[in-house]
Amino acid sequence: MKIATRPSNRAIKFWTDNWCSEHNLASILDLDPANLPDADIKVSEFITPKKQWDTAKLRNCLPNDLIQRVQSIPLPYTDVAVSFCWGYTGSGDFSTKSATWMTHDNIAREQPIWQYKWL
């Protein structure tokens, strides 16, 4: 089991990171990021202290269809940074050894050890 969490909203750039679609908002709206006065503004600046999307701020810069897309993204209760971990080790780090042991745990115990098959 690999567990992945998302980036912190404080780190995601509103216009130039791909956070609400496969493409960033600047490219969707055909805007040149170099010409945006607030190109480095973060997603967190569009979230209220009550952890809701700030609709008024979104309306100032996005068309209705994109506002709806953004507002359909659930907001986390906490601002956790990005991380990936492997759920089969105490450290969360992946290793072939831990993957092998995880796979062997899924093999019936009555099967002799010399009959384990490689993946």
C-alpha positions in Angstrom: 0.0 0.0 0.0 1.5 3.3 -1.1 0.0 6.4 0.5 0.2 9.7 -1.2 -0.9 13.1 0.1 -1.3 16.3 -1.8 0.8 19.4 -1.7 0.2 22.1 0.8 -2.1 24.8 -0.6 0.6 27.3 0.6 3.0 25.9 -1.9 0.8 25.6 -5.0 0.9 28.6 -7.4 -2.7 29.5 -8.4 -1.9 30.4 -12.1 1.1 28.3 -13.1 0.8 24.9 -11.2 -1.5 22.1 -12.5 -3.7 21.8 -9.4 -7.3 21.9 -10.7 -6.8 20.3 -14.1 -4.2 18.6 -16.3 -3.3 22.1 -17.4 -2.6 25.2 -15.3 -5.1 28.1 -15.2 -2.9 30.5 -17.1 -2.7 28.1 -20.1 -6.5 27.2 -19.9 -7.3 31.0 -20.1 -4.5 31.6 -22.6 -2.7 34.0 -20.3 1.0 34.7 -20.4 2.3 34.2 -16.8 5.0 36.8 -17.5 2.3 39.4 -17.9 0.3 38.5 -14.8 0.9 41.0 -12.0 0.2 38.3 -9.4 1.8 35.2 -11.2 3.2 33.9 -7.9 -0.1 34.1 -5.9 -0.8 30.9 -4.0 -4.0 28.8 -3.9 -4.1 29.4 -0.2 -4.9 33.0 -0.9 -8.2 31.9 -2.3 -9.2 30.0 0.8 -11.0 31.6 3.7 -9.9 31.1 7.3 -13.0 28.9 7.7 -11.4 26.5 5.0 -13.9 27.4 2.2 -13.2 28.7 -1.3 -13.3 32.5 -1.4 -15.9 32.9 -4.1 -15.5 36.7 -4.3 -11.8 36.4 -5.1 -12.4 33.6 -7.6 -15.0 35.7 -9.4 -12.5 38.5 -9.8 -10.2 36.4 -11.9 -12.0 33.3 -13.3 -15.0 32.6 -15.6 -17.9 30.8 -14.0 -17.1 27.4 -15.5 -13.6 27.4 -13.9 -15.1 28.8 -10.6 -17.4 25.7 -10.5 -14.4 23.4 -11.2 -12.3 25.0 -8.4 -15.2 24.9 -6.0 -15.8 21.2 -6.7 -12.3 20.5 -5.2 -12.7 19.6 -1.5 -10.5 21.5 0.8 -8.5 19.7 3.5 -9.1 20.6 7.2 -5.4 21.0 7.8 -2.5 22.3 5.6 -0.3 19.2 5.3 2.7 19.2 3.0 3.3 16.8 0.2 4.6 13.3 1.1 4.7 9.8 -0.2 5.1 6.8 2.0 5.3 3.0 1.6 2.9 1.6 4.2 4.9 -1.6 4.7 7.9 -0.2 6.5 8.1 1.8 9.7 10.1 4.5 7.9 7.7 4.8 5.0 10.5 4.2 2.5 10.1 1.7 -0.3 12.6 -1.1 -0.7 12.5 -4.3 -2.8 13.0 -6.2 0.5 9.8 -4.8 2.0 7.9 -5.4 -1.3 9.1 -9.0 -1.4 8.1 -9.6 2.2 4.7 -8.0 1.5 4.2 -10.2 -1.5 5.2 -13.4 0.5 2.7 -12.4 3.2 0.0 -12.8 0.5 1.0 -16.4 -0.3 -0.7 -19.3 1.4 1.3 -20.5 4.4 0.9 -24.2 3.5 3.0 -23.6 0.4 6.6 -24.6 1.0 9.1 -21.8 1.0 11.1 -23.2 -2.0 7.9 -23.0 -4.1 7.5 -19.2 -3.8 7.1 -17.8 -7.2 8.8 -14.5 -8.3 6.5 -11.7 -9.4 
